[in-house]
Amino acid sequence: MTDWRLEGLYMKNCNCDPGCPCDFNADPTHHECEGMAAMIVERGHFGDVNLDGSKFALTYHWPGPLHEGNGTGQPILDAGASDEQREALGAILSGQHGGTFYGILAEIITKFHDPVVADIDIDIDVDGRHARCRVANVVETETNPIGVIGVEEPQPYQIQVRIPNGFEYDLAEVAQATVLKGTGDIKFDWTGAHSSLARVARHPGN
C-alpha cells in the first residue's frame, strides 16, 4: 500500500434538499441519491508523485440509501495533470490504498464507468459558500449561499455541519446547488439542491 495524502478544498452537490439527510444516516430526500463531488488538491502526494494543484471529480448515482450500495460512479481526471498524477489519483480513488472515505465509496459503488479525462473548470470558496464545477459534456454545477426569504435585503445564512472525525469532512458549510446537471454516462438535472463545501485532509489512516 502506497503512502499518500490529499489536502485541499472539497465540494459535494447532491439532489437532496439543503441539509442532506444522508449526512445524518437518514434516507435521501428523494430516496435515490445522485450528484457530484470534486476536490482541488492544494497539497498532496502519492508515493513520490507530487499532486499539488491537481483536480478531480466524480459523478454518482445510488438507487436508494447509500448504505444499501449498488451505486454507479464515473471518475473525472484533469486533462492538465500528468499521466503519473492521473494514475496516482485513480489509485487513491479506487480505495485500494487505504483511506476511510475512498474505501467506503469502493464498497458502495458497484459499477464504475470508464474515467473521463477532460479540463475541469472548478472554483471553491468555502467561507463565501460559492463554488462551481464544469466539465464539458459531463457535469455542470453551481453553489450559492442560502438566502433569507421574505426580507427586503436578504442576508445569506451561514449553516455549518460539524462531524468530528467524520470520514467525509470534520466541518462543512451548507449551501444550495442552484445548478446540478449530469450530462455524461450518469445523467441528472436538479435545482435548489444540497451543497457541502469543506476543507479536508485525507490519507490512508483517515
N, C-alpha and C positions, 0 to 999 in steps of 0.2 A: 504494500500500500504506500503510495507516494505522499509525502508531506505537502500540504497546500494551505493557502489562506486567501480569503477574499474579504476586503473591507471596502465599503462604499455606500452608494445611495440605491435604495430599493423601492420599487412600486409594484402594487398588486391591484388591478382593477377587475372586478368580477360583477356578475349580473345580480347579485344580492342587493337589497335595499341598503343604503348607507348605514354602517354599523355591523354588517356582515355577521350573521349569527354563527357561521362556521367557526369564527374565532373563539366562540364560547361553547364549542362542541354541540351546537344545535343544528337542526336541519337547515339547508339553504332556503332562502326566501321562496324560490320558485321550484323547490325540490331538486332540480338539476343544478349543476354548477358549471359555469363556463366563463372564460375571460382570458386574461393575460397577466404575466409577471415579467419584470425586467430589472436589470441591475447595471449601474455604472460602477466599474471597479476602480476605485481611486488608488488602492494599493493591493497588490496580490501577487501570488506566485504559485506555481505547480512544479515542485522539484526545482530545477534550475531555470524554468521558463518564467520570465517576468510578465505579469499580467496587468501591470499598472496601465490605466487608461482604456482597458478593454471593455466591451459591452456585449450583453447577450439578452435574449428574451425567450419567452415560452408562451405559446397559446395552449389552451387546455379545455377539456370538457369531461364532466362526470355525469352519468345519467341519474344519479341520486346523491345522497350524502357522501362526503369524501371517504369516510371510514369504510364504506361498503366497496370501495375500489372500482374496478372496471373503467378507469379513466383512459382518455386519449390525450396525447400531447404532441406538440411539434416544436422542437428547439429552433431558435433563430440565432445565428452566429454572425458577427460583424464582418463584412467584406473587407474592412480596413485592417483587420487583425492579420497577423502572420499565420501560416499553416500550423506552426508549432503552438501558437496561442489558441487557435480554434480547436486543435486536438486536445490541448490541456483542458479547456473549458468543457468540451464534450465529455472528457473523462470525469471531471468533477460532477457534472450534471447527471451522469449515469448512476451516481451513488455508490460506485464500486470502490471508491477510495475514502469511505467514511464520511461523516457529517450527518447529523440527525435529519436536517431538513431535506437534503437530497436523497438520503436513504429512504425516508418516508415517501417521497414522491415516486421513487423507483418501485415501491411496494404497491402503491395505489393507482399508478398508471400502467395499464397492461398492454397498451398499444402506442408505439411512437411512430409518427410519420417521419419520413426522411428529413434531416435537418435542412433548413433554408440558410444559405449564405447570401447576405444582402446588406446594403447600407442601412444602418439603424439610426434614425433621427430621433434622439432622445434628450430630454432635459428634465431634471427632477429638483424641485425646490421644496425641500421638506418643511422648512419653517414657514414658507409662504403658502403652502398647500396648493401648489401649482405643479403640473407635470404634463408631459406629452411623450408619446412614443409612436413613431410612424415607420412602417416597413412596407414598401410598395408591394401591392398585391397579396399582402399577408395580414397586416393589422394596422389599425389606426385608433388611437385613444387620447383623450384629453382629461385632465383632472383640474378642478377648480374648487375653491372653498365653498362650504355650505353657508348660505346667507340667511340672515334673519328675515322672515317673511312678514309683510304687513306693516312695515315702518317706512317712513319717507326716505331715510338714508340708511339702508340696510348695512349692518356691520357683520362681517363674516364670523361664524362660530369658530372657536378653536376646540376641537374634540380630540382627546387623546385616549389611546388604549395602552395600558401598561401591563405586560405579562413578564414578570421577572423570570429569567432563564427560559423564556419561550423559544421553541425551536424555529419559529419564523422570524420573530423580532422581539426585542425587550420593550420598546416604546414606539408606537406608530401614531402619526397624525391621520385622523379620519377626514376624508373629503368626499367629493362627488365626481364620479366619472360622467361627464356631460356628453362624451362621445365614447363608444366602446363597440368597435366593429372588427370582426374577423372575416377576412376575405380569402384566406388560404385554404388549406385542407380542412381546417376547423372553422366553421362559419357561425357567426353570431352578430346581433345588432341590437344594442341596448342604449338607452339614455337614462340619466338620473340614477345611475347605479352606484355601487360602492367603490371607494378608492382608499387604499392604505399607502402611506408614504413613510419611509423609515431609513435610518442609518443602521447598517448591520455589519457584523463581523462573523464570518463563518470559517470553520476549519474542521479537521477530522473529528475532533472531540466535541463539536457543538453543531 
